Amino acid sequence: MAIDYGIDAPQTLSNLYWRAGTFAAFGIGIYLMNRRDLPGPAMTLMLVLLLIAAGFVAVALYMRRSSQSGKLALRDAIINKIQWTGDEKVLDVGCGRGLLLIAAAKQLKKGRATGIDIWDAGSLSANSQANTIANAKAEGVADRVKVETGDARNLTYGDNSFDVVLSCTTLHELPDAESRQLALEEMVRVTRPGGQIAIFDVMHGGEYAAILRKAGVDQVDDSYKTWLWLVPGRLVVGQKRTA
């Protein structure tokens, strides 16, 4: 089976292509209707509208590239920030189709990686528990992976349950700052003292770093920054305080 980690924001991509087609068709139509009486202005307007259409296509292609290759590089950067021993219990909050979850599982020898998601297909194409499990099987880590339905704001795990807690491009989907704070505090709660936390997201990295420090995370590093989907993002890494 071919491994497929999905396309982010599929409806946004469809909208961009639709707008590109609309502007292109409108421009060509205006030119065809006016080329005899007003050939110069008609050509100029068509070219302007075609340039706008090309802009929409360029944004769509960049977003698609972010999903297909940009996130692979980002995944490796996140994994490389963790000090692995191979026997960790890992939680991936908002695991989607398993991009980060499976990469974490590959670092494990005796440990286990758990992924949770609400399976919103509007955020990721064909986002489902079944597709995540299928990817884990295709990558040869199904025996080290557990996939469940769960809300980041109300984690069902006990305090200090995980050695490593991860999340990638998930928390910005929550409706407001209060929800994001609640999710971050939940992630800290289920991390054992001395455990590691790594979160990448767009737009709110500075906010996350401040919340994590207040919630009991030390050695917070938010220096890794990159662009994803033409939006700036930041990786926040830290270690839960031991006392």
C-alpha positions in Angstrom: 0.0 0.0 0.0 1.2 3.5 -0.9 1.8 5.7 2.2 -0.3 8.9 2.0 -0.2 11.5 4.8 -2.9 13.6 3.1 -3.2 17.2 1.9 -3.8 20.0 4.4 -6.8 22.3 4.1 -8.2 20.6 1.0 -11.2 22.9 0.8 -8.9 25.9 0.7 -6.9 24.4 -2.1 -10.1 23.7 -4.0 -11.2 27.3 -3.5 -7.9 28.6 -4.8 -8.1 26.5 -8.0 -11.8 27.6 -8.4 -10.9 31.3 -8.1 -8.0 30.8 -10.6 -10.3 29.2 -13.1 -13.0 31.9 -12.6 -10.5 34.8 -13.1 -9.0 33.1 -16.2 -12.4 32.4 -17.7 -13.6 35.9 -17.0 -10.5 37.4 -18.6 -10.7 35.3 -21.7 -14.4 36.0 -22.0 -13.9 39.7 -21.8 -11.2 39.6 -24.4 -13.3 37.5 -26.8 -16.3 39.8 -26.5 -14.3 43.0 -27.0 -11.3 42.1 -29.2 -12.8 43.8 -32.3 -14.0 47.1 -30.8 -11.5 47.5 -28.0 -8.6 45.1 -28.7 -6.0 47.0 -26.6 -8.0 47.4 -23.4 -9.5 43.9 -23.8 -6.0 42.4 -24.0 -4.7 44.4 -21.1 -7.6 43.4 -18.9 -7.3 39.8 -19.9 -3.6 39.7 -19.0 -4.3 41.3 -15.6 -7.0 38.7 -14.8 -4.7 35.9 -16.0 -2.0 37.1 -13.7 -4.4 37.1 -10.8 -5.4 33.6 -11.8 -1.7 32.6 -11.9 -1.2 34.0 -8.4 -4.0 31.8 -7.0 -2.5 28.8 -8.7 1.0 29.6 -7.4 -0.4 29.8 -3.8 -2.3 26.6 -4.2 0.9 24.8 -5.5 3.0 26.1 -2.7 0.4 24.9 -0.1 0.3 21.5 -1.8 4.1 21.4 -1.7 4.0 22.2 2.0 1.8 19.2 2.6 3.8 16.8 0.4 7.4 17.8 1.2 7.6 20.8 3.5 6.0 18.8 6.4 8.4 16.0 5.9 11.3 18.3 6.6 9.4 19.8 9.5 8.7 16.3 10.9 12.4 15.5 10.9 13.2 18.7 12.7 10.7 17.9 15.4 11.9 14.4 15.8 15.5 15.5 16.0 14.7 17.9 18.9 13.8 15.0 21.1 16.4 13.0 23.1 15.3 9.5 22.4 16.2 6.4 24.4 13.8 4.0 22.6 11.5 3.1 25.5 9.4 6.3 25.7 5.6 6.5 26.0 4.7 9.1 23.4 1.5 11.1 22.8 0.9 12.9 19.5 -2.0 15.4 19.9 -3.7 15.9 16.6 -2.0 13.1 14.8 -3.9 13.3 11.6 -2.8 10.5 9.2 0.3 9.7 11.3 3.1 11.8 9.9 4.7 12.7 13.2 3.2 9.7 15.1 4.8 7.2 12.9 8.1 9.0 12.8 8.1 8.9 16.6 7.2 5.2 16.6 10.3 4.5 14.5 12.5 5.9 17.3 11.1 3.3 19.7 12.3 -0.2 20.6 10.1 -1.0 23.7 8.0 2.2 23.9 4.6 2.9 22.4 3.2 5.9 20.5 -0.4 7.0 21.0 -2.1 9.4 18.5 -5.3 11.2 19.1 -7.4 13.3 16.7 -11.0 14.4 16.1 -10.6 13.3 12.5 -11.7 16.5 10.8 -11.5 15.9 7.0 -11.7 19.7 6.5 -8.3 20.1 8.0 -6.7 17.1 6.3 -7.9 15.2 3.3 -9.3 11.7 4.1 -8.4 12.2 7.8 -9.6 9.1 9.5 -8.4 6.6 12.2 -8.5 3.8 9.6 -6.1 5.7 7.3 -3.7 6.4 10.1 -3.6 2.7 11.1 -3.1 1.8 7.4 -0.1 4.1 7.2 1.4 2.7 10.4 1.1 -0.8 8.9 2.7 0.3 5.7 5.5 1.9 7.6 6.0 -1.3 9.7 5.2 0.3 13.1 1.7 -0.8 13.7 2.8 -2.9 16.8 4.1 0.3 18.4 1.2 2.6 17.5 -2.2 3.2 19.2 -4.7 5.5 17.6 -7.7 7.0 19.4 -10.3 9.7 19.1 -9.6 12.5 21.5 -9.9 16.3 22.1 -6.7 18.2 23.0 -8.6 20.3 25.5 -9.8 17.3 27.5 -7.2 14.5 27.4 -8.4 11.3 29.0 -5.0 10.2 30.3 -3.8 10.5 33.8 -1.2 12.9 35.2 2.4 12.2 34.2 1.4 9.5 31.7 3.8 10.2 28.8 7.6 10.7 28.4 7.2 12.7 25.2 4.2 14.8 24.1 4.1 16.1 20.5 1.8 18.2 18.4 2.1 19.6 14.9 -0.2 22.1 13.1 -3.1 21.3 15.3 -3.8 23.8 18.1 -4.4 26.8 15.7 -7.6 24.9 14.7 -9.0 25.5 18.1 -11.5 28.4 18.3 -9.8 30.8 20.6 -6.8 31.6 22.9 -8.6 30.1 25.9 -9.0 26.8 24.1 -5.4 26.8 23.0 -4.2 27.5 26.6 -6.4 24.7 28.0 -4.9 22.2 25.4 -1.4 23.2 26.3 -2.0 22.9 30.0 -3.5 19.4 29.4 -0.4 18.4 27.4 1.8 19.5 30.3 -0.4 17.7 32.8 0.0 14.3 31.0 3.8 14.7 30.6 5.9 13.2 33.3 8.3 15.4 35.3 11.4 15.6 33.2 9.5 14.6 30.1 9.8 16.4 26.8 7.3 18.5 24.9 7.5 19.6 21.3 4.9 21.7 19.5 4.9 23.2 16.1 2.2 25.5 14.9 1.5 28.5 12.8 1.0 32.0 14.1 0.9 31.4 17.9 4.4 30.1 18.8 5.2 33.0 21.1 1.9 32.5 22.9 2.6 28.8 23.4 6.1 29.4 24.8 4.7 31.8 27.4 1.9 29.4 28.4 4.3 26.4 28.7 6.7 28.3 30.9 3.9 29.3 33.2 2.5 25.7 33.3 5.8 24.3 34.5 8.0 23.7 31.4 11.7 24.6 31.6 14.4 25.0 29.0 11.8 26.3 26.5 13.4 26.8 23.1 11.3 28.5 20.4 14.2 29.4 18.1 13.3 27.1 15.2 11.1 29.0 12.7 9.9 28.2 9.3 7.1 28.9 6.8 4.3 26.4 6.1 1.4 27.1 3.7 2.8 30.7 3.3 2.2 31.2 7.0 5.0 31.7 9.6 5.4 28.9 12.1 7.5 28.1 15.2 8.6 25.0 16.9 8.4 25.2 20.7 10.4 22.6 22.7 10.8 22.2 26.4 11.1 19.9 29.4 8.6 19.5 32.2 9.9 20.8 35.5 10.9 18.0 37.9 10.1 19.9 41.1 
